[in-house]
Amino acid sequence: MKLRDRDVEILRFLDRDSRMSLRHIAKELEVSPTTVSNRVQKMKDAGVIKKFNIKVDFNELDYSLTAIIKVKAKSDDLSRVLEELEHYDCLTHIYETTGDFDVISIGKFKSRKEMTEQLVDLVQCPHVDTTNTSLVLSTLREYENSGLI
């Protein structure tokens, strides 16, 4: 789907607040609510809009520890490692990558103890060759579209 300028404007509003009414967006853009509704539906149908989401402050849920976990799979076991990583609810992001490690993931934990328990389990996975974990000291930007729209 080729996005129009109007589509991008609609996305910007929804990015700021996915609960914003289409009527409000239409008023701001000086178009009819039907126009906004139709454009949103077309973007949903085309897969541009995957879903409407909320932004949660994980610190408020006591997930104050963020770690970046790099994983190198044993030869020809990458697909199994990826399948295994899918079962870790603590991992918020899982990326297959190039470079020294096959996978880079981001995890949220309530404590070092919880993180250690989870990662010990991962390290013992028979398909994993090595892992490297870094703790995040401070977060500058997280879960933002960072001006991409």
C-alpha positions in Angstrom: 0.0 0.0 0.0 1.3 3.4 -1.0 0.8 5.7 2.0 -0.6 9.1 1.4 0.5 12.2 3.4 -3.0 12.0 5.0 -2.3 8.4 6.1 0.9 9.4 7.8 -0.8 12.3 9.6 -3.4 9.8 10.9 -0.7 7.5 12.0 1.0 10.3 13.9 -2.2 10.9 15.9 -2.7 7.2 16.6 0.9 6.9 17.6 0.5 9.5 20.3 -2.7 8.0 21.6 -4.2 4.8 20.0 -7.4 5.5 21.8 -7.9 8.8 20.2 -11.3 9.0 18.5 -11.4 9.0 14.7 -13.9 11.9 15.0 -11.2 13.9 16.9 -8.6 13.1 14.3 -10.9 14.1 11.5 -11.6 17.4 13.2 -7.9 18.1 13.6 -7.2 17.2 10.0 -10.3 19.1 8.8 -11.7 16.0 6.9 -14.8 13.9 7.5 -14.8 11.1 10.1 -15.7 8.7 7.3 -12.5 9.6 5.4 -10.4 8.9 8.5 -12.3 5.7 9.2 -11.8 4.5 5.6 -8.1 5.3 5.6 -7.5 3.5 9.0 -9.4 0.5 7.7 -7.3 0.4 4.5 -4.1 0.6 6.6 -5.3 -2.2 8.8 -6.3 -4.4 5.8 -2.9 -3.7 4.2 -1.0 -4.6 7.4 0.4 -1.1 7.9 -1.5 -1.0 11.2 -0.9 -4.3 13.0 -2.8 -3.5 16.1 -3.7 -0.8 18.6 -1.5 -0.9 21.7 -0.9 0.6 25.1 2.4 1.7 26.4 3.2 0.2 29.8 5.8 1.5 32.2 7.5 -1.7 33.2 9.2 -0.1 36.1 5.7 0.5 37.7 5.2 -3.3 37.4 8.6 -3.9 39.2 10.4 -4.9 36.0 13.2 -2.5 36.8 16.1 -4.6 35.3 16.6 -4.6 31.5 19.2 -6.9 29.9 20.4 -7.4 26.4 21.1 -11.1 25.7 23.2 -12.1 22.7 23.0 -15.8 21.7 25.2 -17.8 19.4 23.6 -21.0 18.2 25.4 -24.3 17.6 25.9 -24.9 13.9 22.6 -25.6 12.1 20.6 -25.1 15.3 19.5 -21.5 14.8 15.9 -22.4 14.1 15.7 -24.5 17.3 17.2 -21.6 19.3 14.7 -19.2 17.9 11.9 -21.6 18.8 13.3 -22.0 22.3 13.5 -18.2 22.8 9.9 -17.8 21.9 9.0 -19.6 25.2 10.7 -16.9 27.4 8.0 -14.5 28.4 10.7 -12.2 29.9 12.0 -11.5 26.4 10.3 -8.4 25.0 12.3 -8.4 21.7 14.0 -11.2 19.8 16.0 -10.4 16.7 17.9 -12.7 14.3 21.0 -10.9 13.4 24.3 -11.0 11.5 27.7 -10.6 13.2 29.2 -12.5 16.1 25.9 -13.5 17.6 22.9 -15.1 15.8 20.3 -13.6 18.1 20.0 -10.4 20.1 17.1 -10.2 22.6 16.0 -7.8 25.2 14.6 -9.0 28.5 12.8 -7.4 31.4 13.3 -8.8 34.9 12.1 -8.0 38.4 15.5 -8.9 40.0 19.0 -10.2 39.3 17.9 -13.5 40.8 15.0 -13.9 38.4 17.3 -12.9 35.5 19.9 -15.4 36.6 17.4 -18.2 36.9 16.0 -17.5 33.4 19.5 -17.2 31.8 20.9 -20.3 33.4 18.1 -22.2 31.8 18.9 -20.6 28.4 22.6 -21.3 28.7 21.9 -24.9 29.3 19.8 -25.3 26.2 21.5 -27.9 24.0 21.2 -25.8 20.9 23.0 -22.7 22.4 26.7 -22.4 21.9 27.4 -19.2 23.9 25.6 -16.2 25.3 26.6 -12.7 26.3 24.5 -10.6 28.6 24.7 -6.9 29.2 22.7 -5.0 31.8 21.1 -1.7 30.7 22.3 1.1 33.0 19.9 3.8 31.7 17.2 4.0 29.0 17.2 7.0 26.7 14.4 5.8 24.4 12.2 2.8 24.6 9.1 1.7 22.7 8.8 4.8 20.7 8.5 5.2 17.0 11.2 7.9 17.5 10.0 10.3 14.9 9.8 7.6 12.1 6.3 8.6 11.4 
